[in-house]
Amino acid sequence: MEKPIYIAIFFFIVICLVLLRLAIVQHMFFKYLREEHYEKWQYLTTLSGGMGPGMQNSFRALPFLFSKEDLGDKKVVHYKTKIRNLLLYVLTGFIAMIVTLMIGFCSAVVSQILQ
């Protein structure tokens, strides 16, 4: 059971590092949008209910990240691609961590049964 735990810890550390990178890239992207495409930034960061721009609104940002809308700007395409890839890496790492823990648990149960 020891090896799967260490592997799961490794995946957890990798997930944390990728999440940190994702936060940095996302911050850079929204800063770029605010400077170059203010109206789109304002739309993406305004919460319904009267909350002004600058808030995090994933209900608007996520569909934009996965849309083909690029605002005619290659940097927007670059940021959107990078953020989508980082989200995929986080999801993959999380699934790998869960599978590793399940394998470790199953192998521990089987070894207990066979003894």
C-alpha positions as CSV (number, residue, x, y, z in Angstrom):
1,M,0.0,0.0,0.0
2,E,2.9,2.3,0.5
3,K,3.8,2.9,-3.2
4,P,0.3,4.0,-4.3
5,I,0.2,6.5,-1.5
6,Y,3.5,8.0,-2.6
7,I,2.4,8.1,-6.2
8,A,-0.9,9.8,-5.1
9,I,1.0,12.4,-3.1
10,F,3.2,13.0,-6.2
11,F,0.0,13.6,-8.3
12,F,-1.3,15.9,-5.6
13,I,1.8,18.0,-5.7
14,V,1.8,18.1,-9.5
15,I,-1.9,19.2,-9.4
16,C,-1.1,22.0,-6.9
17,L,1.8,23.2,-9.1
18,V,-0.4,23.2,-12.2
19,L,-3.2,25.0,-10.3
20,L,-0.7,27.7,-9.3
21,R,0.4,28.0,-12.9
22,L,-3.2,28.2,-14.0
23,A,-3.9,31.0,-11.5
24,I,-0.9,33.0,-12.8
25,V,-1.9,32.5,-16.5
26,Q,-5.5,33.3,-15.8
27,H,-4.5,36.5,-14.0
28,M,-2.3,37.5,-16.9
29,F,-5.1,36.8,-19.4
30,F,-7.7,38.9,-17.6
31,K,-5.1,41.7,-17.1
32,Y,-4.5,41.6,-20.8
33,L,-8.2,41.6,-21.6
34,R,-8.7,44.6,-19.3
35,E,-6.0,46.5,-21.1
36,E,-6.8,45.5,-24.7
37,H,-10.4,44.4,-24.8
38,Y,-12.1,46.3,-21.9
39,E,-15.7,45.7,-23.0
40,K,-15.1,41.9,-23.1
41,W,-13.3,42.0,-19.8
42,Q,-16.1,44.0,-18.3
43,Y,-18.7,41.5,-19.5
44,L,-16.7,38.4,-18.4
45,T,-16.0,39.8,-14.9
46,T,-19.3,41.3,-14.0
47,L,-21.5,39.3,-11.7
48,S,-25.3,39.4,-12.1
49,G,-27.1,41.2,-9.3
50,G,-25.4,44.5,-9.6
51,M,-21.8,43.5,-8.8
52,G,-19.5,45.5,-11.0
53,P,-16.6,44.5,-13.2
54,G,-13.5,42.9,-11.7
55,M,-15.1,40.0,-10.0
56,Q,-14.5,36.4,-11.0
57,N,-17.5,35.1,-13.0
58,S,-16.8,31.5,-14.2
59,F,-20.3,31.2,-15.6
60,R,-19.3,33.7,-18.3
61,A,-15.5,33.0,-18.4
62,L,-15.6,29.3,-19.0
63,P,-17.9,29.3,-22.0
64,F,-15.7,32.1,-23.4
65,L,-12.5,30.0,-22.9
66,F,-14.0,27.1,-24.8
67,S,-15.6,29.2,-27.5
68,K,-14.1,30.0,-30.9
69,E,-14.4,33.7,-30.2
70,D,-10.8,35.2,-30.4
71,L,-11.6,38.9,-30.6
72,G,-9.3,39.0,-33.7
73,D,-6.3,38.9,-31.4
74,K,-3.6,36.1,-31.5
75,K,-2.7,36.7,-27.8
76,V,-6.2,35.9,-26.8
77,V,-6.0,32.6,-28.7
78,H,-2.7,31.9,-27.0
79,Y,-4.0,32.6,-23.5
80,K,-7.2,30.6,-24.1
81,T,-5.3,27.6,-25.4
82,K,-2.9,27.7,-22.5
83,I,-5.7,27.9,-19.9
84,R,-7.6,25.1,-21.6
85,N,-4.5,22.9,-21.6
86,L,-3.8,23.6,-17.9
87,L,-7.4,22.8,-17.0
88,L,-7.0,19.5,-18.9
89,Y,-3.7,18.8,-17.0
90,V,-5.5,19.4,-13.6
91,L,-8.3,17.1,-14.6
92,T,-5.9,14.4,-15.8
93,G,-3.8,14.6,-12.6
94,F,-6.9,14.5,-10.4
95,I,-8.2,11.4,-12.2
96,A,-4.7,9.7,-12.0
97,M,-4.6,10.5,-8.3
98,I,-8.0,8.9,-7.6
99,V,-7.2,5.8,-9.8
100,T,-3.9,5.4,-7.9
101,L,-5.6,5.6,-4.5
102,M,-8.2,3.1,-5.7
103,I,-5.5,0.6,-6.9
104,G,-3.7,1.0,-3.6
105,F,-6.9,0.4,-1.6
106,C,-7.9,-2.6,-3.8
107,S,-4.4,-4.2,-3.5
108,A,-4.5,-3.8,0.3
109,V,-7.9,-5.4,0.5
110,V,-6.9,-8.3,-1.8
111,S,-3.7,-8.9,0.2
112,Q,-5.7,-9.0,3.4
113,I,-8.1,-11.5,1.9
114,L,-5.3,-13.7,0.6
115,Q,-3.5,-13.9,4.0
